[in-house]
Amino acid sequence: MLEETNLEAAKLQRLEEQQQGVSGQKKLKGIARWIVGGLSITLTILMFYTAFRGTFPPIIQRGGYLMFALPLIFMLYPVKKKGSMTSLVWYDVIFTILSALPFLWVLVGHDRIIHRMYGSDPVILADLIMGIIAIIMILEATRRTMGMVLNYLALFFIAYALFGTYMPGFFTHKGVSLDLLIEHNYLVPEGIFNMIMGVQATFLFTFLSFSSVLAISGADKFFMNLATGIGGRAVGGPAKIAVISSMMFGSISGSTVANVVTTGSITIPLMKKCGFAPHEAAAIETAASTGGAIMPPVMGAGIFLMAEFTGVSLVTILKLSVLPAVLYYSSIYFYIHIKAKKKGLTGIPGIIIRPLWETIVKGAHLFIPVIVLIYLIYRGYTPFYASAMCTALIIPVGALRKETRMTWKKFVSALEISSRVSLIISAISASGALIMGLMTITGLIEKTQSVILSFAGGSLLIGIILIGLMAYVLGMPLPVTTTYIILAMLGAPALVALMKLSPLFTTHGMSPELTLLTAHLIIFWFAQDATITPPVCMTAFAGAAIAEADYMRTGWESMWVAKALYVMPFLLAYSGILLWNRPAEILFDFVAAFFGFALMPAVMEGYFLRKINLLERAALMVAVVLFFISTYSFGILGFLWVLSGGAIVAAEVLYQRMTPRVAPTSV
């Protein structure tokens, strides 16, 4: 089995970090520590109370959430990186109080606010002041947790709203007064209390709690041991462990960076010991962890926002996301296999691998909350209720075995951690809600859609490429969730319009619901790119730090490993993978795409059954193209493309069997 001492040390270190907060949070002492603990536990209890008993009216639910979350941010995140990390300073106390006041004001005056006439009743001075304070506090909370980049974007939209009359040409508008800006963003649910905050203040919080509590119970260790038992002895075993463990853990955490830190702290050193270069080990873990945001049943914050944007049920989105996610992980798995064969690497010696059956017996019960979660969502229960119920279920399920039993100390820590791990995404959600409110009031959404349609010239392919470029540019400085929100607002309607013009969609007879969902899934996949694409690739940076590898080299290698991330949006648009009412076409397109992704590493690495020359690589590249083209033309023509691609592969296999084998290289 894996070295138990190393696993336990890593587990204890992560639990200690969780109990003190997540990376970047202060480790407070004394009365401040008690206050933070009390606020965190209270927020968690309130969220689970509303999950079981029903939510409050939107402004109360979302305003009440921010009334707890923002003060916690100001208490736990220093004003600057080199600020005090063990105590509160006087200005932190002031910000903590100021951040709670605007939302307390909304709660106290809720009846008056909901009965006022939007655009008609004047904005009283107190509302104006509190609204300005609320916006400033959200911007400062975002700066402390994420830096200034997201604030620059928010400040641009504020300036655009206030001074739009001075903008040139196409982007000019009549301007928004300060009173109207505050009214729209503070006194109605279309601003900072819109659906983005609604998602955060309900089921996104409980899903984050679910993954955190499951990890505290020992699920991450179980997933790692299970992955080791399944793939540890295979060629390139440690890298395949990274894929399997990241897929399992990422499917419940939905956070790419958290996935890298949790699984990568064990898999990256093992990969390096096995023979992978540091940047290769970091890149494999980075690509595998990125898949956590696209693998059901959680898929990160974006999937819940997608359900709100599109009106499509969460269970439908999850079902349609399974096959693309399987293709993504398959492409990484084949890359690892080819890379390991090329380098002549082997698996982990069996003596240090825990027997698979022993792992299953000791940890299989931890799958129960995950299975129940999927069942409840499938049966139509709200994600808020389902995730809260299954989070609570972890406690009795964990009690079935001593190793996973939740002690009183762990239970209290779980309540606190559930709030503390949500603070960064809370700041992002608040800023995203503010930006969304500013975009709706200025008409910028409609203007941007017109620009995209104009540049695309009616071509869906060009439109998808434009969205991909926008995602890359926006995603360099912004978190994935914010990138998705902005692109969903600006680009999804344009993509839908282009899809309706495409003969392919006319032929398939896709419903408006499926067309809209396809557009959002394309954007969702593109939004993941920036986390692994240089020059700014935060997930790759996290992996490089663990591997002690060059950051940029890791980023470029991550792109190489996660190539499916760049291909899949086009498959989503042109293939039949998302046609849930056509099983035969789905199966055909899935198999064809699977063969295409399986062959790509051979072309990229110059190794198939043995090392291959440029002519052989070119032939296999033709086969890859044929497999992908076949997904666009189901029927006789599609079968011909597949048969042609298969014939090329068969010829290459025969040729290699008939020629002398070349020893694997050591590079």
Secondary structure, DSSP 8 states (H G I E B T S, - for coil): ---HHHHHHHHHHHHHHHHH-STT-----HHHHHHHHHHHHHHHHHHHHHHHH----HHHHHHHHHHHHHHHHHHHS-SSTTS-SSS--HHHHHHHHHHHHHHHHHHHTHHHHHHS-TTTS---HHHHHHHHHHHHHHHHHHHHHH-SHHHHHHHHHHHHHHSGGGS-GGG------HHHHHHHHHSSTTTTTSHHHHHIIIIIHHHHHHHHHHHHTTHHHHHHHHHHHHHTTSTTHHHHHHHHHHHHHHHHH--HHHHHHHHHHHHHHHHHHHT--HHHHHHHHHHHHHGGGTSTTT-HHHHHHHHHHH---HHHHHHHHHHHHHHHHHHHHHHHHHHHHHHT-----GGGS--HHHHHHHHGGGHHHHHHHHHHHHTT--HHHHHHHHHHHHHHHHTTSGGG---HHHHHHHHHHHHHTTHHHHHHHHHHHHHHHHHHHHTHHHHHHHHHHHHHTT-HHHHHHHHHHHHHHHHTTS-HHHHHHHHHHHTHHHHHHHHHH-HHHHHHT--HHHHHHHHHHHHHHHHTGGGTSSSS-HHHHHHHHHHT--HHHHHHHHHHHTTHHHHHHHHHHHSSTT-TT-HHHHHHHHHHHHHHHHHHHHHHHTBSSSB--HHHHHHHHHHHHHHHHHTTSTTHHHHHHHHHHHHHHHHHHHHHHHS--------
